[in-house]
Amino acid sequence: MWTEQDNKLYRKFEFRNFSEAFGFMTRVALIAEKMNHHPLWTNVYNTVEFWLSTHDAGDVVTEKDRKLAAAIDALVSSE
């Protein structure tokens, strides 16, 4: 579940291994590029963390972030 903290939407995903995490990141990257809205994220082994905010709006949460979060959720639900 996404939480809003410090003017960012945050969520952590855990996968079985690095390959699954990296594959997920690749799919998210394609979605983010189409949306022209690129996340701040990290990956350590099987864990991917996101902090979403809109830089053009002063680094606060906007509808762009909510749409990207929803798209990421839909991607996870379909796997």
mmJSON file of the N, C-alpha and C atoms, coordinates in Angstrom:
{"data_MODEL":{"atom_site":{
"group_PDB":["ATOM","ATOM","ATOM","ATOM","ATOM","ATOM","ATOM","ATOM","ATOM","ATOM","ATOM","ATOM","ATOM","ATOM","ATOM","ATOM","ATOM","ATOM","ATOM","ATOM","ATOM","ATOM","ATOM","ATOM","ATOM","ATOM","ATOM","ATOM","ATOM","ATOM","ATOM","ATOM","ATOM","ATOM","ATOM","ATOM","ATOM","ATOM","ATOM","ATOM","ATOM","ATOM","ATOM","ATOM","ATOM","ATOM","ATOM","ATOM","ATOM","ATOM","ATOM","ATOM","ATOM","ATOM","ATOM","ATOM","ATOM","ATOM","ATOM","ATOM","ATOM","ATOM","ATOM","ATOM","ATOM","ATOM","ATOM","ATOM","ATOM","ATOM","ATOM","ATOM","ATOM","ATOM","ATOM","ATOM","ATOM","ATOM","ATOM","ATOM","ATOM","ATOM","ATOM","ATOM","ATOM","ATOM","ATOM","ATOM","ATOM","ATOM","ATOM","ATOM","ATOM","ATOM","ATOM","ATOM","ATOM","ATOM","ATOM","ATOM","ATOM","ATOM","ATOM","ATOM","ATOM","ATOM","ATOM","ATOM","ATOM","ATOM","ATOM","ATOM","ATOM","ATOM","ATOM","ATOM","ATOM","ATOM","ATOM","ATOM","ATOM","ATOM","ATOM","ATOM","ATOM","ATOM","ATOM","ATOM","ATOM","ATOM","ATOM","ATOM","ATOM","ATOM","ATOM","ATOM","ATOM","ATOM","ATOM","ATOM","ATOM","ATOM","ATOM","ATOM","ATOM","ATOM","ATOM","ATOM","ATOM","ATOM","ATOM","ATOM","ATOM","ATOM","ATOM","ATOM","ATOM","ATOM","ATOM","ATOM","ATOM","ATOM","ATOM","ATOM","ATOM","ATOM","ATOM","ATOM","ATOM","ATOM","ATOM","ATOM","ATOM","ATOM","ATOM","ATOM","ATOM","ATOM","ATOM","ATOM","ATOM","ATOM","ATOM","ATOM","ATOM","ATOM","ATOM","ATOM","ATOM","ATOM","ATOM","ATOM","ATOM","ATOM","ATOM","ATOM","ATOM","ATOM","ATOM","ATOM","ATOM","ATOM","ATOM","ATOM","ATOM","ATOM","ATOM","ATOM","ATOM","ATOM","ATOM","ATOM","ATOM","ATOM","ATOM","ATOM","ATOM","ATOM","ATOM","ATOM","ATOM","ATOM","ATOM","ATOM","ATOM","ATOM","ATOM","ATOM","ATOM","ATOM","ATOM","ATOM","ATOM","ATOM","ATOM","ATOM","ATOM"],
"id":[1,2,3,4,5,6,7,8,9,10,11,12,13,14,15,16,17,18,19,20,21,22,23,24,25,26,27,28,29,30,31,32,33,34,35,36,37,38,39,40,41,42,43,44,45,46,47,48,49,50,51,52,53,54,55,56,57,58,59,60,61,62,63,64,65,66,67,68,69,70,71,72,73,74,75,76,77,78,79,80,81,82,83,84,85,86,87,88,89,90,91,92,93,94,95,96,97,98,99,100,101,102,103,104,105,106,107,108,109,110,111,112,113,114,115,116,117,118,119,120,121,122,123,124,125,126,127,128,129,130,131,132,133,134,135,136,137,138,139,140,141,142,143,144,145,146,147,148,149,150,151,152,153,154,155,156,157,158,159,160,161,162,163,164,165,166,167,168,169,170,171,172,173,174,175,176,177,178,179,180,181,182,183,184,185,186,187,188,189,190,191,192,193,194,195,196,197,198,199,200,201,202,203,204,205,206,207,208,209,210,211,212,213,214,215,216,217,218,219,220,221,222,223,224,225,226,227,228,229,230,231,232,233,234,235,236,237],
"type_symbol":["N","C","C","N","C","C","N","C","C","N","C","C","N","C","C","N","C","C","N","C","C","N","C","C","N","C","C","N","C","C","N","C","C","N","C","C","N","C","C","N","C","C","N","C","C","N","C","C","N","C","C","N","C","C","N","C","C","N","C","C","N","C","C","N","C","C","N","C","C","N","C","C","N","C","C","N","C","C","N","C","C","N","C","C","N","C","C","N","C","C","N","C","C","N","C","C","N","C","C","N","C","C","N","C","C","N","C","C","N","C","C","N","C","C","N","C","C","N","C","C","N","C","C","N","C","C","N","C","C","N","C","C","N","C","C","N","C","C","N","C","C","N","C","C","N","C","C","N","C","C","N","C","C","N","C","C","N","C","C","N","C","C","N","C","C","N","C","C","N","C","C","N","C","C","N","C","C","N","C","C","N","C","C","N","C","C","N","C","C","N","C","C","N","C","C","N","C","C","N","C","C","N","C","C","N","C","C","N","C","C","N","C","C","N","C","C","N","C","C","N","C","C","N","C","C","N","C","C","N","C","C","N","C","C","N","C","C"],
"label_atom_id":["N","CA","C","N","CA","C","N","CA","C","N","CA","C","N","CA","C","N","CA","C","N","CA","C","N","CA","C","N","CA","C","N","CA","C","N","CA","C","N","CA","C","N","CA","C","N","CA","C","N","CA","C","N","CA","C","N","CA","C","N","CA","C","N","CA","C","N","CA","C","N","CA","C","N","CA","C","N","CA","C","N","CA","C","N","CA","C","N","CA","C","N","CA","C","N","CA","C","N","CA","C","N","CA","C","N","CA","C","N","CA","C","N","CA","C","N","CA","C","N","CA","C","N","CA","C","N","CA","C","N","CA","C","N","CA","C","N","CA","C","N","CA","C","N","CA","C","N","CA","C","N","CA","C","N","CA","C","N","CA","C","N","CA","C","N","CA","C","N","CA","C","N","CA","C","N","CA","C","N","CA","C","N","CA","C","N","CA","C","N","CA","C","N","CA","C","N","CA","C","N","CA","C","N","CA","C","N","CA","C","N","CA","C","N","CA","C","N","CA","C","N","CA","C","N","CA","C","N","CA","C","N","CA","C","N","CA","C","N","CA","C","N","CA","C","N","CA","C","N","CA","C","N","CA","C","N","CA","C","N","CA","C","N","CA","C","N","CA","C","N","CA","C","N","CA","C"],
"label_alt_id":[null,null,null,null,null,null,null,null,null,null,null,null,null,null,null,null,null,null,null,null,null,null,null,null,null,null,null,null,null,null,null,null,null,null,null,null,null,null,null,null,null,null,null,null,null,null,null,null,null,null,null,null,null,null,null,null,null,null,null,null,null,null,null,null,null,null,null,null,null,null,null,null,null,null,null,null,null,null,null,null,null,null,null,null,null,null,null,null,null,null,null,null,null,null,null,null,null,null,null,null,null,null,null,null,null,null,null,null,null,null,null,null,null,null,null,null,null,null,null,null,null,null,null,null,null,null,null,null,null,null,null,null,null,null,null,null,null,null,null,null,null,null,null,null,null,null,null,null,null,null,null,null,null,null,null,null,null,null,null,null,null,null,null,null,null,null,null,null,null,null,null,null,null,null,null,null,null,null,null,null,null,null,null,null,null,null,null,null,null,null,null,null,null,null,null,null,null,null,null,null,null,null,null,null,null,null,null,null,null,null,null,null,null,null,null,null,null,null,null,null,null,null,null,null,null,null,null,null,null,null,null,null,null,null,null,null,null],
"label_comp_id":["MET","MET","MET","TRP","TRP","TRP","THR","THR","THR","GLU","GLU","GLU","GLN","GLN","GLN","ASP","ASP","ASP","ASN","ASN","ASN","LYS","LYS","LYS","LEU","LEU","LEU","TYR","TYR","TYR","ARG","ARG","ARG","LYS","LYS","LYS","PHE","PHE","PHE","GLU","GLU","GLU","PHE","PHE","PHE","ARG","ARG","ARG","ASN","ASN","ASN","PHE","PHE","PHE","SER","SER","SER","GLU","GLU","GLU","ALA","ALA","ALA","PHE","PHE","PHE","GLY","GLY","GLY","PHE","PHE","PHE","MET","MET","MET","THR","THR","THR","ARG","ARG","ARG","VAL","VAL","VAL","ALA","ALA","ALA","LEU","LEU","LEU","ILE","ILE","ILE","ALA","ALA","ALA","GLU","GLU","GLU","LYS","LYS","LYS","MET","MET","MET","ASN","ASN","ASN","HIS","HIS","HIS","HIS","HIS","HIS","PRO","PRO","PRO","LEU","LEU","LEU","TRP","TRP","TRP","THR","THR","THR","ASN","ASN","ASN","VAL","VAL","VAL","TYR","TYR","TYR","ASN","ASN","ASN","THR","THR","THR","VAL","VAL","VAL","GLU","GLU","GLU","PHE","PHE","PHE","TRP","TRP","TRP","LEU","LEU","LEU","SER","SER","SER","THR","THR","THR","HIS","HIS","HIS","ASP","ASP","ASP","ALA","ALA","ALA","GLY","GLY","GLY","ASP","ASP","ASP","VAL","VAL","VAL","VAL","VAL","VAL","THR","THR","THR","GLU","GLU","GLU","LYS","LYS","LYS","ASP","ASP","ASP","ARG","ARG","ARG","LYS","LYS","LYS","LEU","LEU","LEU","ALA","ALA","ALA","ALA","ALA","ALA","ALA","ALA","ALA","ILE","ILE","ILE","ASP","ASP","ASP","ALA","ALA","ALA","LEU","LEU","LEU","VAL","VAL","VAL","SER","SER","SER","SER","SER","SER","GLU","GLU","GLU"],
"label_asym_id":["A","A","A","A","A","A","A","A","A","A","A","A","A","A","A","A","A","A","A","A","A","A","A","A","A","A","A","A","A","A","A","A","A","A","A","A","A","A","A","A","A","A","A","A","A","A","A","A","A","A","A","A","A","A","A","A","A","A","A","A","A","A","A","A","A","A","A","A","A","A","A","A","A","A","A","A","A","A","A","A","A","A","A","A","A","A","A","A","A","A","A","A","A","A","A","A","A","A","A","A","A","A","A","A","A","A","A","A","A","A","A","A","A","A","A","A","A","A","A","A","A","A","A","A","A","A","A","A","A","A","A","A","A","A","A","A","A","A","A","A","A","A","A","A","A","A","A","A","A","A","A","A","A","A","A","A","A","A","A","A","A","A","A","A","A","A","A","A","A","A","A","A","A","A","A","A","A","A","A","A","A","A","A","A","A","A","A","A","A","A","A","A","A","A","A","A","A","A","A","A","A","A","A","A","A","A","A","A","A","A","A","A","A","A","A","A","A","A","A","A","A","A","A","A","A","A","A","A","A","A","A","A","A","A","A","A","A"],
"label_entity_id":["1","1","1","1","1","1","1","1","1","1","1","1","1","1","1","1","1","1","1","1","1","1","1","1","1","1","1","1","1","1","1","1","1","1","1","1","1","1","1","1","1","1","1","1","1","1","1","1","1","1","1","1","1","1","1","1","1","1","1","1","1","1","1","1","1","1","1","1","1","1","1","1","1","1","1","1","1","1","1","1","1","1","1","1","1","1","1","1","1","1","1","1","1","1","1","1","1","1","1","1","1","1","1","1","1","1","1","1","1","1","1","1","1","1","1","1","1","1","1","1","1","1","1","1","1","1","1","1","1","1","1","1","1","1","1","1","1","1","1","1","1","1","1","1","1","1","1","1","1","1","1","1","1","1","1","1","1","1","1","1","1","1","1","1","1","1","1","1","1","1","1","1","1","1","1","1","1","1","1","1","1","1","1","1","1","1","1","1","1","1","1","1","1","1","1","1","1","1","1","1","1","1","1","1","1","1","1","1","1","1","1","1","1","1","1","1","1","1","1","1","1","1","1","1","1","1","1","1","1","1","1","1","1","1","1","1","1"],
"label_seq_id":[1,1,1,2,2,2,3,3,3,4,4,4,5,5,5,6,6,6,7,7,7,8,8,8,9,9,9,10,10,10,11,11,11,12,12,12,13,13,13,14,14,14,15,15,15,16,16,16,17,17,17,18,18,18,19,19,19,20,20,20,21,21,21,22,22,22,23,23,23,24,24,24,25,25,25,26,26,26,27,27,27,28,28,28,29,29,29,30,30,30,31,31,31,32,32,32,33,33,33,34,34,34,35,35,35,36,36,36,37,37,37,38,38,38,39,39,39,40,40,40,41,41,41,42,42,42,43,43,43,44,44,44,45,45,45,46,46,46,47,47,47,48,48,48,49,49,49,50,50,50,51,51,51,52,52,52,53,53,53,54,54,54,55,55,55,56,56,56,57,57,57,58,58,58,59,59,59,60,60,60,61,61,61,62,62,62,63,63,63,64,64,64,65,65,65,66,66,66,67,67,67,68,68,68,69,69,69,70,70,70,71,71,71,72,72,72,73,73,73,74,74,74,75,75,75,76,76,76,77,77,77,78,78,78,79,79,79],
"pdbx_PDB_ins_code":[null,null,null,null,null,null,null,null,null,null,null,null,null,null,null,null,null,null,null,null,null,null,null,null,null,null,null,null,null,null,null,null,null,null,null,null,null,null,null,null,null,null,null,null,null,null,null,null,null,null,null,null,null,null,null,null,null,null,null,null,null,null,null,null,null,null,null,null,null,null,null,null,null,null,null,null,null,null,null,null,null,null,null,null,null,null,null,null,null,null,null,null,null,null,null,null,null,null,null,null,null,null,null,null,null,null,null,null,null,null,null,null,null,null,null,null,null,null,null,null,null,null,null,null,null,null,null,null,null,null,null,null,null,null,null,null,null,null,null,null,null,null,null,null,null,null,null,null,null,null,null,null,null,null,null,null,null,null,null,null,null,null,null,null,null,null,null,null,null,null,null,null,null,null,null,null,null,null,null,null,null,null,null,null,null,null,null,null,null,null,null,null,null,null,null,null,null,null,null,null,null,null,null,null,null,null,null,null,null,null,null,null,null,null,null,null,null,null,null,null,null,null,null,null,null,null,null,null,null,null,null,null,null,null,null,null,null],
"Cartn_x":[0.833,0.0,0.888,0.508,1.22,0.878,1.89,1.668,2.206,1.562,2.036,2.788,4.059,4.889,5.917,6.165,7.153,6.923,5.665,5.295,5.694,5.668,5.978,5.068,4.76,4.096,5.202,5.096,6.132,5.53,6.299,5.926,7.162,7.186,8.263,7.68,8.369,7.997,9.135,8.778,9.783,9.46,10.501,10.378,11.19,11.078,11.791,13.303,13.729,15.168,15.46,16.723,17.147,16.581,16.552,16.057,14.599,13.771,12.37,12.253,13.043,13.018,13.457,14.504,15.007,14.021,13.383,12.362,11.203,10.78,9.73,10.155,11.386,11.885,11.897,12.238,12.253,10.852,9.858,8.476,7.983,8.349,7.975,8.643,9.893,10.615,9.902,9.388,8.667,7.39,6.675,5.45,5.79,6.798,7.189,7.624,8.337,8.788,7.601,6.624,5.418,4.666,4.664,3.969,4.816,6.092,7.053,7.058,7.064,7.062,7.949,9.156,10.183,10.347,10.33,10.343,11.742,11.749,12.922,12.746,13.722,13.593,14.95,14.933,16.155,15.878,16.953,16.881,18.071,17.78,18.81,18.331,19.056,18.747,17.288,16.418,15.038,14.038,14.521,13.653,13.734,12.565,12.473,11.624,12.149,11.425,11.21,10.045,9.672,9.349,9.712,9.292,8.815,7.518,6.957,6.559,7.024,6.59,6.806,6.18,6.28,7.231,8.372,9.41,8.922,8.194,7.705,6.715,6.114,5.115,5.712,7.035,7.675,7.896,8.049,8.29,7.184,5.955,4.795,4.058,3.152,2.355,1.266,1.184,0.15,-0.561,-1.511,-2.25,-1.314,-0.232,0.753,1.31,1.595,2.154,1.13,-0.103,-1.17,-1.421,-1.332,-1.518,-0.37,0.85,1.982,1.881,1.523,1.349,0.298,-0.801,-1.874,-1.371,-0.582,-0.044,0.925,1.717,2.64,1.84,0.808,-0.057,-0.691,-1.165,-1.774,-0.754,0.467,1.525,1.767,1.811,2.04,0.852,-0.352,-1.554,-1.62,-1.04,-1.112,-0.033,0.906,2.004,1.634],
"Cartn_y":[-1.169,0.0,1.247,2.223,3.497,4.332,4.993,5.927,7.289,8.328,9.673,10.194,10.521,11.041,11.995,13.083,14.074,14.531,14.764,15.222,14.246,12.957,11.917,10.718,9.995,8.696,7.653,6.79,5.787,4.388,3.473,2.064,1.199,0.069,-0.916,-2.215,-2.79,-4.077,-5.06,-6.296,-7.344,-8.5,-9.044,-10.12,-11.32,-12.422,-13.636,-13.51,-12.705,-12.587,-11.314,-11.089,-9.897,-9.857,-10.987,-11.022,-10.573,-11.024,-10.595,-9.102,-8.619,-7.186,-6.356,-6.79,-6.042,-6.071,-7.204,-7.303,-6.348,-6.277,-5.35,-3.913,-3.573,-2.213,-1.882,-2.847,-2.623,-2.32,-3.068,-2.827,-1.463,-1.107,0.214,1.313,1.115,2.124,2.421,1.408,1.603,2.407,2.108,2.852,4.303,4.497,5.848,6.684,6.08,6.813,7.255,6.369,6.734,7.876,7.884,8.921,10.189,10.094,11.188,11.634,10.651,10.915,9.862,10.252,9.3,9.257,8.055,7.922,8.046,8.396,8.205,6.808,5.943,4.577,4.001,2.935,2.206,0.719,-0.009,-1.462,-2.039,-2.901,-3.676,-5.12,-5.952,-7.37,-7.579,-7.977,-8.309,-7.223,-6.063,-4.997,-3.768,-3.241,-2.006,-1.032,0.173,1.204,2.416,3.038,4.215,5.387,6.581,7.844,8.707,8.892,9.629,11.035,12.008,13.396,14.062,15.194,15.902,17.078,16.988,18.011,19.367,19.359,20.607,21.347,20.638,21.245,21.589,21.524,21.855,20.657,19.484,18.241,17.923,17.983,17.568,16.482,15.81,14.755,15.405,14.975,15.461,14.273,14.581,13.54,12.672,13.254,12.469,11.326,11.625,10.603,9.525,9.952,8.983,8.072,8.633,7.819,6.833,7.279,6.359,5.27,5.628,4.635,3.609,4.055,3.149,2.228,2.766,1.952,0.903,1.272,0.318,-0.764,-0.381,-1.362,-2.324,-1.791,-2.642,-3.62,-3.2,-4.064,-5.21,-4.914,-5.94,-6.898,-6.368,-7.221,-8.195,-7.801,-8.647,-9.729,-9.655,-10.644,-11.881],
"Cartn_z":[0.0,0.0,0.0,-0.789,-0.858,0.368,0.912,2.0,1.581,2.062,1.766,2.981,2.751,3.825,3.247,3.924,3.482,2.049,1.682,0.339,-0.76,-0.427,-1.412,-1.17,-2.253,-2.129,-2.009,-1.024,-0.772,-0.79,-1.38,-1.3,-1.509,-0.803,-0.935,-1.465,-2.442,-3.02,-2.787,-2.448,-2.283,-3.22,-3.832,-4.815,-4.349,-5.069,-4.675,-4.837,-5.821,-6.068,-6.875,-7.156,-7.876,-9.295,-9.965,-11.352,-11.432,-10.51,-10.5,-10.204,-9.266,-8.936,-10.131,-10.808,-11.956,-13.114,-13.341,-14.376,-14.1,-12.847,-12.431,-12.714,-12.353,-12.593,-14.087,-14.899,-16.339,-16.851,-16.379,-16.796,-16.3,-15.067,-14.545,-15.363,-15.747,-16.529,-17.842,-18.495,-19.758,-19.545,-18.47,-18.133,-17.805,-16.968,-16.541,-17.739,-18.661,-19.852,-20.699,-20.877,-21.632,-20.96,-19.627,-18.87,-18.728,-19.119,-18.925,-17.46,-16.578,-15.137,-14.479,-14.135,-13.736,-12.214,-11.65,-10.184,-9.583,-8.317,-7.483,-6.892,-7.124,-6.647,-6.317,-5.515,-5.204,-5.367,-5.571,-5.654,-4.913,-3.938,-3.265,-3.271,-3.995,-4.182,-4.61,-3.707,-4.099,-3.707,-3.286,-2.785,-3.682,-4.04,-4.817,-4.015,-3.796,-3.068,-3.964,-3.834,-4.617,-3.704,-4.154,-3.559,-4.722,-4.856,-5.987,-5.582,-6.352,-6.213,-7.569,-7.761,-9.041,-8.872,-9.528,-9.407,-9.915,-11.043,-11.647,-10.751,-9.814,-8.919,-7.559,-7.46,-6.187,-5.289,-5.901,-5.149,-4.157,-4.638,-3.854,-4.633,-3.979,-4.605,-5.447,-6.714,-7.623,-8.253,-9.115,-9.83,-10.669,-11.197,-11.963,-11.115,-9.867,-8.972,-8.668,-8.445,-8.161,-9.369,-10.568,-11.781,-11.958,-11.708,-11.817,-10.76,-9.54,-8.471,-8.858,-9.428,-9.853,-10.964,-11.882,-12.975,-12.435,-11.445,-10.818,-10.097,-9.382,-8.714,-9.709,-10.823,-11.85,-12.413,-12.566,-13.061,-12.084,-10.812,-9.792,-9.742,-9.872,-9.821,-10.978,-12.117,-13.304,-13.326,-12.422,-12.414,-11.657],
"occupancy":[1.0,1.0,1.0,1.0,1.0,1.0,1.0,1.0,1.0,1.0,1.0,1.0,1.0,1.0,1.0,1.0,1.0,1.0,1.0,1.0,1.0,1.0,1.0,1.0,1.0,1.0,1.0,1.0,1.0,1.0,1.0,1.0,1.0,1.0,1.0,1.0,1.0,1.0,1.0,1.0,1.0,1.0,1.0,1.0,1.0,1.0,1.0,1.0,1.0,1.0,1.0,1.0,1.0,1.0,1.0,1.0,1.0,1.0,1.0,1.0,1.0,1.0,1.0,1.0,1.0,1.0,1.0,1.0,1.0,1.0,1.0,1.0,1.0,1.0,1.0,1.0,1.0,1.0,1.0,1.0,1.0,1.0,1.0,1.0,1.0,1.0,1.0,1.0,1.0,1.0,1.0,1.0,1.0,1.0,1.0,1.0,1.0,1.0,1.0,1.0,1.0,1.0,1.0,1.0,1.0,1.0,1.0,1.0,1.0,1.0,1.0,1.0,1.0,1.0,1.0,1.0,1.0,1.0,1.0,1.0,1.0,1.0,1.0,1.0,1.0,1.0,1.0,1.0,1.0,1.0,1.0,1.0,1.0,1.0,1.0,1.0,1.0,1.0,1.0,1.0,1.0,1.0,1.0,1.0,1.0,1.0,1.0,1.0,1.0,1.0,1.0,1.0,1.0,1.0,1.0,1.0,1.0,1.0,1.0,1.0,1.0,1.0,1.0,1.0,1.0,1.0,1.0,1.0,1.0,1.0,1.0,1.0,1.0,1.0,1.0,1.0,1.0,1.0,1.0,1.0,1.0,1.0,1.0,1.0,1.0,1.0,1.0,1.0,1.0,1.0,1.0,1.0,1.0,1.0,1.0,1.0,1.0,1.0,1.0,1.0,1.0,1.0,1.0,1.0,1.0,1.0,1.0,1.0,1.0,1.0,1.0,1.0,1.0,1.0,1.0,1.0,1.0,1.0,1.0,1.0,1.0,1.0,1.0,1.0,1.0,1.0,1.0,1.0,1.0,1.0,1.0,1.0,1.0,1.0,1.0,1.0,1.0],
"B_iso_or_equiv":[0.0,0.0,0.0,0.0,0.0,0.0,0.0,0.0,0.0,0.0,0.0,0.0,0.0,0.0,0.0,0.0,0.0,0.0,0.0,0.0,0.0,0.0,0.0,0.0,0.0,0.0,0.0,0.0,0.0,0.0,0.0,0.0,0.0,0.0,0.0,0.0,0.0,0.0,0.0,0.0,0.0,0.0,0.0,0.0,0.0,0.0,0.0,0.0,0.0,0.0,0.0,0.0,0.0,0.0,0.0,0.0,0.0,0.0,0.0,0.0,0.0,0.0,0.0,0.0,0.0,0.0,0.0,0.0,0.0,0.0,0.0,0.0,0.0,0.0,0.0,0.0,0.0,0.0,0.0,0.0,0.0,0.0,0.0,0.0,0.0,0.0,0.0,0.0,0.0,0.0,0.0,0.0,0.0,0.0,0.0,0.0,0.0,0.0,0.0,0.0,0.0,0.0,0.0,0.0,0.0,0.0,0.0,0.0,0.0,0.0,0.0,0.0,0.0,0.0,0.0,0.0,0.0,0.0,0.0,0.0,0.0,0.0,0.0,0.0,0.0,0.0,0.0,0.0,0.0,0.0,0.0,0.0,0.0,0.0,0.0,0.0,0.0,0.0,0.0,0.0,0.0,0.0,0.0,0.0,0.0,0.0,0.0,0.0,0.0,0.0,0.0,0.0,0.0,0.0,0.0,0.0,0.0,0.0,0.0,0.0,0.0,0.0,0.0,0.0,0.0,0.0,0.0,0.0,0.0,0.0,0.0,0.0,0.0,0.0,0.0,0.0,0.0,0.0,0.0,0.0,0.0,0.0,0.0,0.0,0.0,0.0,0.0,0.0,0.0,0.0,0.0,0.0,0.0,0.0,0.0,0.0,0.0,0.0,0.0,0.0,0.0,0.0,0.0,0.0,0.0,0.0,0.0,0.0,0.0,0.0,0.0,0.0,0.0,0.0,0.0,0.0,0.0,0.0,0.0,0.0,0.0,0.0,0.0,0.0,0.0,0.0,0.0,0.0,0.0,0.0,0.0,0.0,0.0,0.0,0.0,0.0,0.0],
"pdbx_formal_charge":[null,null,null,null,null,null,null,null,null,null,null,null,null,null,null,null,null,null,null,null,null,null,null,null,null,null,null,null,null,null,null,null,null,null,null,null,null,null,null,null,null,null,null,null,null,null,null,null,null,null,null,null,null,null,null,null,null,null,null,null,null,null,null,null,null,null,null,null,null,null,null,null,null,null,null,null,null,null,null,null,null,null,null,null,null,null,null,null,null,null,null,null,null,null,null,null,null,null,null,null,null,null,null,null,null,null,null,null,null,null,null,null,null,null,null,null,null,null,null,null,null,null,null,null,null,null,null,null,null,null,null,null,null,null,null,null,null,null,null,null,null,null,null,null,null,null,null,null,null,null,null,null,null,null,null,null,null,null,null,null,null,null,null,null,null,null,null,null,null,null,null,null,null,null,null,null,null,null,null,null,null,null,null,null,null,null,null,null,null,null,null,null,null,null,null,null,null,null,null,null,null,null,null,null,null,null,null,null,null,null,null,null,null,null,null,null,null,null,null,null,null,null,null,null,null,null,null,null,null,null,null,null,null,null,null,null,null],
"auth_seq_id":[1,1,1,2,2,2,3,3,3,4,4,4,5,5,5,6,6,6,7,7,7,8,8,8,9,9,9,10,10,10,11,11,11,12,12,12,13,13,13,14,14,14,15,15,15,16,16,16,17,17,17,18,18,18,19,19,19,20,20,20,21,21,21,22,22,22,23,23,23,24,24,24,25,25,25,26,26,26,27,27,27,28,28,28,29,29,29,30,30,30,31,31,31,32,32,32,33,33,33,34,34,34,35,35,35,36,36,36,37,37,37,38,38,38,39,39,39,40,40,40,41,41,41,42,42,42,43,43,43,44,44,44,45,45,45,46,46,46,47,47,47,48,48,48,49,49,49,50,50,50,51,51,51,52,52,52,53,53,53,54,54,54,55,55,55,56,56,56,57,57,57,58,58,58,59,59,59,60,60,60,61,61,61,62,62,62,63,63,63,64,64,64,65,65,65,66,66,66,67,67,67,68,68,68,69,69,69,70,70,70,71,71,71,72,72,72,73,73,73,74,74,74,75,75,75,76,76,76,77,77,77,78,78,78,79,79,79],
"auth_comp_id":["MET","MET","MET","TRP","TRP","TRP","THR","THR","THR","GLU","GLU","GLU","GLN","GLN","GLN","ASP","ASP","ASP","ASN","ASN","ASN","LYS","LYS","LYS","LEU","LEU","LEU","TYR","TYR","TYR","ARG","ARG","ARG","LYS","LYS","LYS","PHE","PHE","PHE","GLU","GLU","GLU","PHE","PHE","PHE","ARG","ARG","ARG","ASN","ASN","ASN","PHE","PHE","PHE","SER","SER","SER","GLU","GLU","GLU","ALA","ALA","ALA","PHE","PHE","PHE","GLY","GLY","GLY","PHE","PHE","PHE","MET","MET","MET","THR","THR","THR","ARG","ARG","ARG","VAL","VAL","VAL","ALA","ALA","ALA","LEU","LEU","LEU","ILE","ILE","ILE","ALA","ALA","ALA","GLU","GLU","GLU","LYS","LYS","LYS","MET","MET","MET","ASN","ASN","ASN","HIS","HIS","HIS","HIS","HIS","HIS","PRO","PRO","PRO","LEU","LEU","LEU","TRP","TRP","TRP","THR","THR","THR","ASN","ASN","ASN","VAL","VAL","VAL","TYR","TYR","TYR","ASN","ASN","ASN","THR","THR","THR","VAL","VAL","VAL","GLU","GLU","GLU","PHE","PHE","PHE","TRP","TRP","TRP","LEU","LEU","LEU","SER","SER","SER","THR","THR","THR","HIS","HIS","HIS","ASP","ASP","ASP","ALA","ALA","ALA","GLY","GLY","GLY","ASP","ASP","ASP","VAL","VAL","VAL","VAL","VAL","VAL","THR","THR","THR","GLU","GLU","GLU","LYS","LYS","LYS","ASP","ASP","ASP","ARG","ARG","ARG","LYS","LYS","LYS","LEU","LEU","LEU","ALA","ALA","ALA","ALA","ALA","ALA","ALA","ALA","ALA","ILE","ILE","ILE","ASP","ASP","ASP","ALA","ALA","ALA","LEU","LEU","LEU","VAL","VAL","VAL","SER","SER","SER","SER","SER","SER","GLU","GLU","GLU"],
"auth_asym_id":["A","A","A","A","A","A","A","A","A","A","A","A","A","A","A","A","A","A","A","A","A","A","A","A","A","A","A","A","A","A","A","A","A","A","A","A","A","A","A","A","A","A","A","A","A","A","A","A","A","A","A","A","A","A","A","A","A","A","A","A","A","A","A","A","A","A","A","A","A","A","A","A","A","A","A","A","A","A","A","A","A","A","A","A","A","A","A","A","A","A","A","A","A","A","A","A","A","A","A","A","A","A","A","A","A","A","A","A","A","A","A","A","A","A","A","A","A","A","A","A","A","A","A","A","A","A","A","A","A","A","A","A","A","A","A","A","A","A","A","A","A","A","A","A","A","A","A","A","A","A","A","A","A","A","A","A","A","A","A","A","A","A","A","A","A","A","A","A","A","A","A","A","A","A","A","A","A","A","A","A","A","A","A","A","A","A","A","A","A","A","A","A","A","A","A","A","A","A","A","A","A","A","A","A","A","A","A","A","A","A","A","A","A","A","A","A","A","A","A","A","A","A","A","A","A","A","A","A","A","A","A","A","A","A","A","A","A"],
"auth_atom_id":["N","CA","C","N","CA","C","N","CA","C","N","CA","C","N","CA","C","N","CA","C","N","CA","C","N","CA","C","N","CA","C","N","CA","C","N","CA","C","N","CA","C","N","CA","C","N","CA","C","N","CA","C","N","CA","C","N","CA","C","N","CA","C","N","CA","C","N","CA","C","N","CA","C","N","CA","C","N","CA","C","N","CA","C","N","CA","C","N","CA","C","N","CA","C","N","CA","C","N","CA","C","N","CA","C","N","CA","C","N","CA","C","N","CA","C","N","CA","C","N","CA","C","N","CA","C","N","CA","C","N","CA","C","N","CA","C","N","CA","C","N","CA","C","N","CA","C","N","CA","C","N","CA","C","N","CA","C","N","CA","C","N","CA","C","N","CA","C","N","CA","C","N","CA","C","N","CA","C","N","CA","C","N","CA","C","N","CA","C","N","CA","C","N","CA","C","N","CA","C","N","CA","C","N","CA","C","N","CA","C","N","CA","C","N","CA","C","N","CA","C","N","CA","C","N","CA","C","N","CA","C","N","CA","C","N","CA","C","N","CA","C","N","CA","C","N","CA","C","N","CA","C","N","CA","C","N","CA","C","N","CA","C","N","CA","C","N","CA","C","N","CA","C","N","CA","C"],
"pdbx_PDB_model_num":[1,1,1,1,1,1,1,1,1,1,1,1,1,1,1,1,1,1,1,1,1,1,1,1,1,1,1,1,1,1,1,1,1,1,1,1,1,1,1,1,1,1,1,1,1,1,1,1,1,1,1,1,1,1,1,1,1,1,1,1,1,1,1,1,1,1,1,1,1,1,1,1,1,1,1,1,1,1,1,1,1,1,1,1,1,1,1,1,1,1,1,1,1,1,1,1,1,1,1,1,1,1,1,1,1,1,1,1,1,1,1,1,1,1,1,1,1,1,1,1,1,1,1,1,1,1,1,1,1,1,1,1,1,1,1,1,1,1,1,1,1,1,1,1,1,1,1,1,1,1,1,1,1,1,1,1,1,1,1,1,1,1,1,1,1,1,1,1,1,1,1,1,1,1,1,1,1,1,1,1,1,1,1,1,1,1,1,1,1,1,1,1,1,1,1,1,1,1,1,1,1,1,1,1,1,1,1,1,1,1,1,1,1,1,1,1,1,1,1,1,1,1,1,1,1,1,1,1,1,1,1,1,1,1,1,1,1]
}}}
